[in-house]
């Protein structure tokens, strides 16, 4: 059996770094992304919002994902 070229944790870290950089380049770095596992996202695995406006929403979403 062939070894995977990228383990899941490596892929998550790589994609997170890439997304972080892209967010800096988009909308003057004022937006953020919240990413949930597809299996726990209720059809909305990626959400974007203004950083300041999303602070409360992040707390609620984290509690719901638990």
DAKAPE-V404856 format. One record per pair of residues at least 12 apart in sequence whose ideal C-beta (glycine too) atoms are under 8 Angstrom apart, sorted by the first residue. I is the first residue (numbers start at 1). GAP is how many residues later the second one is. D is the distance in Angstrom with one decimal. If there is no record, write none. Layout:
# DAKAPE-V404856
i gap d
I GAP D
I GAP D
This chain:
# DAKAPE-V404856
i gap d
19 14 6.0
19 16 7.8
30 20 5.9
30 21 6.1
31 17 5.5
31 18 6.5
31 19 5.9
31 20 6.8
32 16 7.1
32 17 6.5
32 18 7.7
32 19 5.0
32 22 6.1
33 13 6.1
33 14 7.0
33 15 5.4
34 12 7.5
34 13 4.7
34 14 7.9
34 15 7.5
34 20 7.3
34 23 7.7
34 24 6.4
34 27 6.0
35 12 7.9
36 25 7.3
36 29 5.8
40 25 5.7
47 14 7.9
